[in-house]
Amino acid sequence: MKPPFLQIEPSREPRRLPEPERRRLQAVYDQVPAVSCHCDRLGQCCELTNEEMEADFATMYPLYSVEYLNIVDYVQDHFEAGRRDAVLALTEERPARCPFLTDSGGCSIYPVRPLVCRTYGVLSREAVEEAARGARGKVSAQWVASFLFTERHTVCPHTRIVAPEALAAHAQNMVRFNYERELLKLGEDTERPEKARAAELTSVAGLKRVTRWTWGGYNVLMRSPLAWLKRNFAGYWRRSELAE
């Protein structure tokens, strides 16, 4: 059973991500080469078919905590009230359609889209294999295997690289997980859940904070009414498929 829709008043909340951390986050994003999409149906990679749902695909994979806070700020600043409240109250981890996909197939949070969206389709299959070969013996074998597993599944034939001169450095950042390590550091420097929420997380999951989770998961932890969280968080966490 899905948790009930959360009744939240997000428009009254102040900014949560400090400006120095926002600039550090943007510096990470700026290292990812830009791509243009030449797909016949824009946005099809952001929604799932029935077969993909059954195969446990996702439209919005786990994002880092600093990315969540950055997107929340953008939503509060740029979305009209009804749309804002709907996306900030979403609790589903694997919606069939990304909640930020527009009717025309565009991205409504494009300037602050998370790393997983920015890196999708950047590397060709040949570039993935070459980066893995070059990294073997220099980085952990587990890192290379994880890189291959992820990037082989995110090759896209419809993307075109805007800045090919940045590809070599990007491939190294990917196979060495440089982006991810910086985002983890940023998460350590940003605001944690308030005391009562952190206590609930520790009690249920044995964690002081979550470094990566889905948009819906973070909404539950960070934005649900505290009384609701205390009643429902244990069950939500047990059912979670994408908590990390």
Rosetta blueprint (number, residue, H / E / L):
1 M L
2 K L
3 P L
4 P L
5 F L
6 L L
7 Q L
8 I L
9 E L
10 P H
11 S H
12 R H
13 E L
14 P L
15 R L
16 R L
17 L L
18 P L
19 E H
20 P H
21 E H
22 R H
23 R H
24 R H
25 L H
26 Q H
27 A H
28 V H
29 Y H
30 D L
31 Q L
32 V L
33 P L
34 A L
35 V E
36 S E
37 C E
38 H L
39 C L
40 D L
41 R L
42 L L
43 G L
44 Q H
45 C H
46 C H
47 E E
48 L L
49 T L
50 N H
51 E H
52 E H
53 M H
54 E H
55 A L
56 D L
57 F L
58 A L
59 T L
60 M L
61 Y L
62 P L
63 L E
64 Y E
65 S H
66 V H
67 E H
68 Y H
69 L H
70 N H
71 I H
72 V H
73 D H
74 Y H
75 V H
76 Q H
77 D H
78 H H
79 F L
80 E L
81 A H
82 G H
83 R H
84 R H
85 D H
86 A H
87 V H
88 L H
89 A L
90 L L
91 T L
92 E L
93 E L
94 R L
95 P L
96 A L
97 R E
98 C L
99 P L
100 F L
101 L E
102 T L
103 D L
104 S L
105 G L
106 G L
107 C E
108 S L
109 I L
110 Y H
111 P H
112 V H
113 R L
114 P L
115 L H
116 V H
117 C H
118 R H
119 T L
120 Y L
121 G L
122 V L
123 L L
124 S L
125 R H
126 E H
127 A H
128 V H
129 E H
130 E H
131 A H
132 A H
133 R H
134 G H
135 A H
136 R E
137 G L
138 K L
139 V E
140 S L
141 A H
142 Q H
143 W H
144 V H
145 A H
146 S H
147 F H
148 L H
149 F H
150 T H
151 E H
152 R H
153 H L
154 T L
155 V L
156 C L
157 P L
158 H L
159 T E
160 R E
161 I E
162 V L
163 A L
164 P H
165 E H
166 A H
167 L H
168 A H
169 A H
170 H H
171 A H
172 Q H
173 N H
174 M H
175 V H
176 R L
177 F L
178 N H
179 Y H
180 E H
181 R H
182 E H
183 L H
184 L H
185 K H
186 L H
187 G H
188 E H
189 D H
190 T L
191 E L
192 R L
193 P L
194 E L
195 K H
196 A H
197 R H
198 A H
199 A H
200 E H
201 L H
202 T H
203 S H
204 V H
205 A H
206 G L
207 L L
208 K L
209 R L
210 V L
211 T L
212 R E
213 W E
214 T L
215 W H
216 G H
217 G H
218 Y H
219 N H
220 V H
221 L H
222 M H
223 R H
224 S L
225 P L
226 L H
227 A H
228 W H
229 L H
230 K H
231 R H
232 N H
233 F H
234 A H
235 G H
236 Y H
237 W H
238 R H
239 R H
240 S L
241 E L
242 L L
243 A L
244 E L
